[in-house]
């Protein structure tokens, strides 16, 4: 009896695998038939703006399929944890104060950061930011842009704009992510957890 039960389970498992394999193969054939005839753009610098969609595909201005290979460059959305002295890095996520701009500009030049993105094969960069950063009028500290002296005296938004300009000039697509209302680490019960809290409106 146990032998028959095991045999039945084995047959059922084989049937399930066969059905799944057939489903995957038919999906693969359907996908292949739906794939645009033009080849995919292979690197960050070989696509033509603007991007658009065609059915399920993202395509560039020349009709080539554009596959997003993205990296996330955090910082401009805020790093402060919400308690303690905002100037103390210990009160920021991972102990790093981003000063309302993409992290790392104190340690590496923009060209070297972009070269690193190219080296790992990404073609697009996600840049999260906060609404508060857009309105901040005080310049970032010189120490926050120590490796990029040309950014001294700029507001966080001006630094953000310079980063976007450098990325696009170097061939990267940029995905802007309006991540938070306030420039602090998201999310708890701080009003950043949803779009329709007291910190935001539906307008």
C-alpha positions in Angstrom: 0.0 0.0 0.0 2.8 2.4 0.9 4.6 1.5 -2.3 1.5 2.3 -4.4 1.1 5.6 -2.5 4.7 6.6 -3.2 4.3 5.5 -6.8 1.2 7.7 -7.2 3.0 10.7 -5.6 5.9 10.2 -7.9 3.6 10.1 -11.0 1.8 13.2 -9.8 5.1 15.0 -9.3 6.3 14.0 -12.8 3.0 15.2 -14.3 3.3 18.5 -12.5 6.8 19.0 -13.7 5.8 18.1 -17.3 2.9 20.6 -17.2 5.1 23.3 -15.7 7.9 22.7 -18.3 5.3 22.8 -21.1 3.9 26.0 -19.8 7.4 27.6 -19.5 8.3 26.5 -23.0 5.1 27.9 -24.5 5.7 31.2 -22.6 9.2 31.3 -23.9 8.0 30.8 -27.5 5.3 33.4 -27.1 7.9 35.9 -25.6 10.3 35.2 -28.5 7.5 35.9 -31.0 6.7 39.2 -29.2 10.3 40.3 -29.0 11.0 43.3 -31.3 13.3 42.4 -34.3 15.7 45.2 -33.5 18.5 44.2 -31.0 18.6 45.5 -27.5 20.8 48.5 -26.8 23.8 47.0 -25.0 25.3 49.8 -22.9 24.7 53.1 -21.2 25.9 55.1 -24.1 24.3 53.3 -27.0 20.7 54.3 -26.6 18.8 57.3 -27.9 16.4 59.4 -25.8 13.6 59.7 -25.2 12.5 56.3 -23.9 8.9 55.2 -24.4 6.9 51.9 -24.3 5.7 49.6 -27.0 3.4 47.0 -25.6 5.3 45.4 -22.8 8.7 46.7 -23.9 10.7 49.9 -23.1 12.2 51.2 -26.3 14.5 54.1 -27.2 13.9 56.7 -29.9 15.3 54.3 -32.6 12.9 51.6 -31.6 15.5 49.4 -29.9 14.4 47.5 -26.8 15.9 49.1 -23.6 16.5 46.8 -20.7 16.9 48.6 -17.4 20.0 47.6 -15.6 19.7 50.0 -12.7 21.7 51.0 -9.6 20.2 53.0 -6.7 22.1 56.1 -5.6 20.6 57.1 -2.3 21.0 60.1 -0.1 18.9 63.0 -1.5 15.8 61.5 0.1 17.4 62.0 3.6 19.4 59.9 6.0 18.5 61.4 9.4 16.8 58.9 11.6 14.5 61.5 13.2 15.9 61.8 16.7 19.0 63.4 18.1 21.3 66.1 16.7 20.8 66.2 12.9 24.4 67.3 12.5 25.7 64.1 14.2 26.4 61.3 11.7 25.6 58.8 14.5 21.9 59.8 14.2 21.8 59.1 10.4 21.1 55.8 8.6 24.3 53.7 8.5 26.1 56.6 10.3 26.3 58.7 7.1 24.9 62.2 6.8 24.0 62.7 3.2 23.2 66.4 3.7 20.2 66.0 1.4 22.2 64.9 -1.7 23.5 61.7 -3.2 26.0 60.0 -1.0 29.7 59.8 -1.7 30.5 63.2 -3.1 32.7 63.9 -0.2 34.9 60.9 -1.0 34.9 60.4 -4.8 34.7 62.7 -7.8 31.6 62.5 -10.0 33.6 61.2 -13.0 35.1 58.3 -10.9 31.6 57.5 -9.5 30.2 57.3 -13.0 33.1 55.2 -14.2 32.3 52.8 -11.4 28.7 52.5 -12.6 29.9 51.8 -16.1 32.3 49.2 -14.8 29.5 47.2 -13.2 27.4 47.4 -16.4 24.4 49.5 -15.3 22.7 51.8 -17.8 20.3 53.7 -15.5 20.4 55.2 -12.1 17.6 55.6 -9.6 17.9 58.8 -7.7 15.5 59.1 -4.7 14.8 62.6 -3.4 12.6 64.4 -0.9 10.3 67.4 -1.4 12.1 69.1 1.5 15.4 68.9 -0.4 13.8 70.7 -3.4 13.0 73.7 -1.2 16.2 73.8 0.9 18.0 77.1 0.4 21.1 76.7 2.5 24.3 75.6 0.7 25.7 72.2 1.5 28.8 72.1 3.7 32.1 72.2 1.9 33.1 69.0 3.6 30.1 67.2 2.0 31.5 67.8 -1.5 35.2 67.7 -0.6 36.0 65.5 -3.6 34.0 67.7 -5.9 35.0 71.3 -5.2 33.0 72.6 -8.2 29.9 71.9 -6.1 30.8 74.1 -3.2 28.3 76.8 -2.4 25.4 75.0 -4.1 22.1 74.1 -2.5 21.2 70.4 -2.3 18.9 70.8 -5.3 21.7 72.4 -7.3 24.0 69.5 -6.4 21.2 67.1 -7.4 20.8 68.9 -10.8 24.6 68.7 -11.4 24.5 64.9 -10.6 21.6 64.4 -13.1 23.4 66.5 -15.7 26.6 64.5 -15.3 24.7 61.1 -15.5 22.8 62.0 -18.6 25.8 63.5 -20.3 27.6 60.2 -19.6 24.9 58.1 -21.3 22.9 57.0 -18.3 19.1 57.0 -18.1 17.9 58.6 -14.8 14.9 57.4 -12.8 13.8 60.2 -10.5 12.0 58.8 -7.4 10.1 61.3 -5.3 10.7 59.1 -2.3 9.8 61.2 0.8 8.2 64.4 1.9 10.8 65.3 4.5 14.5 64.8 4.3 14.8 61.9 6.7 15.1 58.1 6.6 11.8 56.6 5.6 9.5 55.2 7.0 7.8 54.8 10.3 5.0 56.9 11.6 6.7 60.1 10.5 4.3 61.0 7.7 6.6 59.6 5.0 5.0 56.2 4.9 2.2 57.1 2.5 1.4 59.7 -0.1 -1.9 60.7 1.5 -0.8 61.6 5.0 -0.9 65.0 6.7 2.4 65.8 5.1 1.0 65.5 1.6 -2.1 66.3 -0.4 -3.9 64.8 -3.3 -3.6 68.0 -5.3 
